């Protein structure tokens, strides 16, 4: 936890956020730590907690995370919105089987 606190502190001190930024937190225990929440508010930002996870919602979280990870891989190569759109279409078209596994895992039928 100390590593996360140090990382967040460094980010808040070294990153200039022009506008008020709202951190969206899930319900991971570390996100409720008073020291972390104070770092955020002391820097002039705010935070909000997402609704607790339900098993039927978990699958979409895995899909979003998978897309995000693929985008991180392609990010250095992206030069335009058209490029972003093409990468997203490629991810979604080529990984539908992977995504369907997430939904079957939480009880959705074929």
The 8 nearest C-alpha neighbors of each residue, nearest first, counted from 0:
[[1, 3, 2, 4, 29, 5, 32, 35],
 [0, 2, 4, 3, 5, 6, 7, 35],
 [1, 3, 5, 0, 4, 6, 7, 8],
 [4, 2, 6, 0, 1, 5, 7, 8],
 [3, 5, 1, 7, 6, 2, 8, 35],
 [6, 4, 8, 2, 3, 7, 1, 9],
 [7, 5, 3, 9, 8, 4, 2, 10],
 [8, 6, 10, 4, 9, 5, 3, 11],
 [7, 9, 5, 11, 6, 10, 4, 12],
 [10, 8, 12, 6, 7, 11, 13, 5],
 [11, 9, 7, 13, 12, 8, 14, 6],
 [10, 12, 8, 9, 14, 13, 7, 42],
 [13, 11, 9, 10, 14, 8, 15, 42],
 [14, 12, 10, 11, 9, 15, 8, 16],
 [15, 13, 10, 11, 12, 16, 9, 17],
 [14, 16, 17, 13, 11, 12, 10, 18],
 [15, 17, 18, 14, 19, 20, 11, 44],
 [18, 16, 15, 19, 20, 14, 44, 43],
 [19, 17, 16, 20, 44, 15, 43, 21],
 [18, 20, 44, 21, 43, 17, 16, 45],
 [19, 21, 44, 18, 22, 45, 16, 46],
 [20, 22, 45, 46, 44, 23, 19, 47],
 [23, 21, 46, 24, 45, 47, 20, 44],
 [24, 22, 47, 46, 48, 21, 49, 25],
 [25, 23, 48, 49, 47, 22, 30, 26],
 [24, 26, 49, 48, 27, 23, 30, 51],
 [25, 27, 28, 51, 24, 30, 48, 49],
 [26, 28, 30, 29, 25, 31, 24, 51],
 [29, 27, 30, 31, 26, 32, 25, 0],
 [28, 30, 32, 31, 27, 0, 35, 26],
 [31, 29, 28, 32, 27, 24, 26, 35],
 [32, 30, 29, 28, 33, 36, 27, 26],
 [31, 33, 29, 35, 30, 34, 36, 28],
 [34, 32, 36, 35, 37, 31, 30, 38],
 [35, 33, 37, 32, 36, 38, 4, 31],
 [36, 34, 38, 37, 32, 33, 4, 39],
 [35, 37, 33, 39, 38, 34, 40, 32],
 [36, 38, 34, 40, 39, 35, 41, 33],
 [39, 37, 35, 41, 36, 40, 34, 42],
 [38, 40, 36, 37, 42, 44, 41, 45],
 [39, 41, 44, 43, 37, 42, 45, 38],
 [40, 42, 38, 43, 39, 37, 44, 36],
 [41, 43, 40, 39, 44, 38, 11, 12],
 [44, 42, 40, 41, 39, 19, 45, 20],
 [45, 43, 40, 20, 19, 39, 42, 21],
 [44, 46, 21, 40, 22, 39, 20, 43],
 [47, 45, 22, 21, 23, 48, 24, 44],
 [46, 48, 23, 24, 22, 49, 21, 45],
 [49, 47, 24, 25, 23, 50, 26, 46],
 [50, 48, 25, 24, 51, 47, 23, 26],
 [49, 51, 52, 48, 25, 26, 53, 24],
 [52, 50, 49, 26, 53, 25, 48, 56],
 [53, 51, 50, 56, 54, 57, 26, 55],
 [52, 54, 56, 55, 57, 51, 50, 58],
 [53, 55, 57, 56, 105, 52, 58, 106],
 [54, 56, 53, 57, 105, 58, 106, 102],
 [57, 55, 53, 54, 58, 59, 52, 60],
 [58, 56, 54, 60, 55, 59, 53, 61],
 [57, 59, 101, 61, 102, 60, 56, 62],
 [58, 60, 62, 61, 57, 56, 63, 102],
 [59, 61, 57, 63, 58, 62, 64, 56],
 [62, 60, 64, 58, 59, 63, 65, 57],
 [61, 63, 59, 65, 60, 64, 98, 66],
 [64, 62, 60, 66, 65, 61, 67, 59],
 [63, 65, 67, 61, 62, 66, 60, 68],
 [66, 64, 62, 68, 67, 63, 61, 69],
 [67, 65, 69, 63, 64, 68, 70, 62],
 [66, 68, 64, 70, 65, 69, 63, 71],
 [69, 67, 71, 65, 70, 66, 64, 72],
 [68, 70, 72, 66, 71, 67, 65, 73],
 [69, 71, 67, 73, 72, 68, 74, 66],
 [72, 70, 74, 68, 69, 73, 67, 75],
 [71, 73, 69, 70, 74, 68, 75, 76],
 [72, 74, 70, 71, 76, 75, 69, 77],
 [73, 75, 71, 77, 76, 70, 72, 83],
 [76, 74, 77, 73, 72, 71, 78, 70],
 [77, 75, 74, 73, 78, 82, 72, 83],
 [78, 76, 74, 82, 75, 79, 83, 73],
 [77, 79, 82, 76, 80, 83, 75, 81],
 [80, 78, 82, 81, 77, 83, 84, 76],
 [79, 81, 83, 82, 84, 78, 77, 85],
 [82, 80, 84, 79, 83, 85, 78, 86],
 [81, 83, 85, 79, 80, 84, 77, 86],
 [84, 82, 80, 86, 81, 85, 87, 77],
 [83, 85, 81, 87, 82, 86, 80, 88],
 [84, 86, 82, 88, 83, 87, 89, 81],
 [87, 85, 89, 83, 88, 84, 90, 82],
 [88, 86, 90, 84, 89, 85, 91, 83],
 [89, 87, 85, 91, 86, 90, 92, 84],
 [88, 90, 86, 92, 87, 91, 93, 85],
 [91, 89, 87, 93, 88, 92, 94, 86],
 [90, 92, 88, 94, 89, 93, 95, 87],
 [93, 91, 89, 90, 94, 88, 95, 87],
 [94, 92, 90, 91, 89, 95, 96, 88],
 [93, 95, 97, 96, 91, 92, 90, 98],
 [94, 96, 98, 97, 93, 92, 91, 99],
 [97, 95, 99, 94, 98, 100, 93, 92],
 [96, 98, 94, 100, 95, 99, 101, 93],
 [97, 99, 95, 101, 100, 96, 62, 94],
 [98, 100, 96, 102, 101, 97, 95, 103],
 [101, 99, 103, 97, 98, 102, 104, 96],
 [102, 100, 58, 104, 99, 98, 103, 105],
 [101, 103, 99, 58, 104, 100, 107, 105],
 [104, 102, 107, 100, 106, 105, 101, 108],
 [103, 105, 101, 102, 106, 100, 107, 58],
 [106, 104, 103, 102, 55, 54, 107, 101],
 [107, 105, 103, 104, 108, 102, 55, 54],
 [108, 106, 103, 102, 105, 109, 104, 55],
 [107, 109, 103, 106, 102, 104, 105, 99],
 [108, 107, 103, 99, 102, 100, 106, 104]]
